[in-house]
Amino acid sequence: MIDNPASSATTKEKVEFQPITPVSLREMVLTRLREAILRGNLLPGQRLTETLLSRQMQVAQNVVREALQELEFQGFVVRVPNKGTFITDYSLEDINQIYRFRMELEGLAVQLAREAGRPNGEDLESLEQAWDGMKAGAEAGDFWAFSRSDLEFHETLWRMSGNRCVEKALRAVATPQFAYVLIRSFRHTRLNLPAIAHQHREIINKVKTAEPSACREFLEEMTRDFWRQIRENVAAPE
């Protein structure tokens, strides 16, 4: 039997491939549902049915169930015994309490970040990238793009704290509230998105130069002012 020279040469060569990162069906369903909530395609209080979602997405029902369990953990949905799964729906008092908690904890996050000498280069790159997205969304009047970048901006602030407990608490409480309030306010009225983007430019400037306590006070005051705007928008008649 005569060896094929080309084949022999190929087997002798060292071929390296980059590892393939699998994306599970659960993650795909989770991402699709979460984006539908953030876009406002699924509304607060709306019931989600596993069988219907399974049929529409053409995946097994247990895959949908696992995705809904993760969304529940993240606060985007709630499960009511004997009734089903619903998109999280907050009252104004719920939102008020969450904002007070977020204001204190997010202020602590930036204070811890400054005390640790952050932001570093990677932090600033993430903040700038998120801010660019906010600015582009504001200029285009794209609420979805704006709110997604806004959340990414704040997630960077939480991560900068270097405190996993603070970051985890903010993700658990603020992320679903963030999405809910923005969706509701956008349905009622147009917020001044360019002005909000400008405020976030000021946050970047502050976290680069301000003393820890001053940075915390600035962010708390900005959050307090933003909540006043949101409260008016959410309470406004449609």
PyMOL commands that set and color helices and strands:
alter all, ss='L'
color gray80, all
select helices_A, chain A and resi 5-12+25-39+50-57+61-74+92-115+121-140+143-160+164-188+193-209+212-235
alter helices_A, ss='H'
color red, helices_A
select strands_A, chain A and resi 47-48+77-80+84-87
alter strands_A, ss='S'
color yellow, strands_A
deselect
rebuild
show_as cartoon
